[in-house]
Structure formats: structure tokens, C-alpha cells
Amino acid sequence: MIARVHPAVVVGGVAGWALALAPGQLPRPALLLAVAGAVFALLGMGVGALVSMFTRGRTASRELLVGTAVVTGGLLVAALWWQTRVCEDLGAPSPGLGWAAAVAGAPLLAAGAVVLIPARALAIGALLTALVAGPAATANAAAPNIPDDPRLTYSMLSDDTFDDRARALVDSWAASDGPDQTAVVVAVPTGSGWIDASAVDGFVSRFGGSVRFLAMQYSNVPSWQAYLRSPDTAGASAIAVLRALDEQSATLPNPPHVYLYGQSLGAIGADAARAWADRTGVDVAGTVLSGAPAGSVESLPECARRVSIANATDPVADFQASLLWRAPHHAGGTRTIGTTPSARPPWTPVVSFVGTALDLAVSLDGPVGSGHHYGAEQGLAVTQMPGGCQATGPRAAS
């Protein structure tokens, strides 16, 4: 039966599977590559089937099948070698023969099913799978994961406007000991409302505990969903908090230094608030961004009062559509930190895009300093804050 498959289908399936093995910078579990390999192999077979419609009917030769087996074996060995090297860099367990068997076996079974099982049976199986998996994939949004720290004043998501919530948030801060501290940090959460406790610890350490945090939730879904649905909400909420804080600070004889901080989608919001402050003359002592999505924040000169950090292996900082035709690049002023890989895969059109996309799925699984996992260095980055490109007033960054 396999010999009746058109050569274009065989070549397309192998090419698709090879694309799923695109080298990345993070360890990938067998399940991820097994699923990705099956999907890409089937897509490649589909492309091959389309090509076969415009060529004379013929079947794959034995020589082609043997050559395909040799090529796939070589690709699997190369993928295993690369994954072993990546795991060694990050101190993760090395993949073994079980990993290789799953990565190669799942796509082979999927391809065999498409070739051997009637199309009607496959359609029924896919429908049943969708009916079972669909409801299971629907889940209610969980409460945001926020640090249990009395220094943090947090505004939960509500139907009130951003401005009303921001004023209430700042009023609560003003009624406490917040105005008596050295600094106040406007922490912009991620899409789900999460704030990194490690970053809070870093700021607390930097200011010797004399710091308070203001944060306002603007969404309750993962950052990528929040960005697709309403990309401007992170910035609008951060600007509302900064505006209310500036109005309140104007009434204080010696207001604390104001800092902006955000990670991931929160970094987009924090940088939008920084840009608004620059335009309106609101004094901000500095801005700290970590893991800003590629192409999402403005390039600034190194003298600007902003510290933007990105782990060397963070796919979030690299992934964007332009990876299809050019190598990744970060916004001006971004500093690379974290674990430096012993080797980087060379940028290759399409291949690098797929490899980075697969790394996104495991970007939070590694230790601090790898992928999209940051630590206390976020808050401590304030010590590296540039003094600004122009003369600043008494509330400049310390």
C-alpha cells in the first residue's frame, strides 16, 4: 500500500516532519515534537498531494523509500544531538531513545493512518476527537497570580473605567505609608493579571524595603490572547495609573520617585506609559522592561532612562513575522542577560520562524535566566538605570 503513494506525498511528508525538528534554544519534550511532527508531516503530505494532481500518476519507487528512510534517520540523529547540547547548556535532563522513538513514531503512525485508513473513517475519528476535546479545552479564567506582599496595592478587574479604578488605587496608596517611601513602582501585569514576585523582591532589595507597588489588572486571559483581542489595554491602564499618581504626587511636599515596570505584555504597557510621560512632561525616574515581545517597544538611545532586558534564549523577544525573511533583532537599548547558549542555530528563512515558535511553547519551563523565565534581576536592574539623555530635575533616577 505504501508503494502506491505518489513520490510528492512522500517527499512532502518528510519535509514537513523535518521542519518540525527546526533547531531552537530550549529543551523540547517528546510530546511537543511528536505532535508538531505529526501535524507538519500531514501538512507536507497535503502539499505533496496537491502537487501530484498536476503530474503524471506514478508511485514511489523502492529506491525513494529507502533514501527517505536514510534521510529521516539522519535528521533524527541530528535532532537528538542538538537537543542533548541544548539540555546540557541549561542543566536539563538529556533526551534518550524514548524521546527519539516518540518524535519519529508519532508522525510515522499519523502518516500511515492517512494512507491506509479510508478518508470517511478518518473524518469520523477527527469529529469525535473534536467533540470530546472541545469542552475540555474550555476553562474559566483563574484568579490572577499576584505576590502576597503588603507593599503591593492591587486593583482587581471590574466594570469601572480605568481612570476611576486608577484614582481609587492611588487614593488607597496615598492613605497608607506609600508617600513616605523612597520609590513607588507602577507594575503593569501580564494579560492574566500576573505580577512576577521575583521582580518585586528585586525592587524591595534595591530600595531597602522603602518601596511600594501599584498594579491594576486589565485582562484575565493569557497575554497572547489579550494582545490579539485588545492590544492597547495594557498601555491604557498603565497610563491611567501613572496619570492618577502624578496628580496625587503634585499635592505632596516630597513625593517618592516613580518607576514603571512590566514583563511580557506588561512591558508593552509600561513602555506605552513611559512614552506618554515623555510627551506630557510627567516625571518618571526610570522604566524597567523584561522579556518585551519582539517589535513591541520603541528603540531608544542607551542614555534614555529605561532598562530593557531579554534572556539570551527568550523566544518571546525574538518571535515575529519578520523572522520568515530576516534574523531577529531587539529594540535599541535592550540588554541580553541570562544563560548564554554554547551555540546558536544559524538563522534560516522559515526554519528559524518555526523553531522559535516551538520554543514559545516551553519558554517558561526552564530555570531563571532561560527562556521567558526572569528573576530578581528585574528589580535590581534599577541600579543600571541611565541618567537620561537630557538634563533632569531633582526626581531623576538614583
Secondary structure, 3 states (H helix, E strand, C coil): CHHHCCHHHHHHHHHHHHHHCCCCCCCCCHHHHHHHHHHHHHHHHHHHHHHHCCCCCCCCCHHHHHHHHHHHHHHHHHHHHHHHHHHHHHCCCCCCHHHHHHHHHHHHHHHHHHHHCCHHHHHHHHHHHHHHHHHHHCCCCCCCCCCCCCCEEEECCCCCCHHHHHHHHHHHHHHCCHHHCCEEEEEECCCCCCCCHHHHHHHHHHCCCCEEEEEECCCCCCHHHHHHHCCCHHHHHHHHHHHHHHHHHCCCCCCCEEEEEEECHHHHHHHHHHHHHHHHCCCCCEEEEECCCCCCCCCCCCCCCEEEEEECCCCCCCCCHHHHCCCCCCCCCEEEECCCCCCCCCCCCCHHHHHHHHHHCCCCCCCCCCCCCCCCHHHHHHHHCCCCCCCCCCCCCC
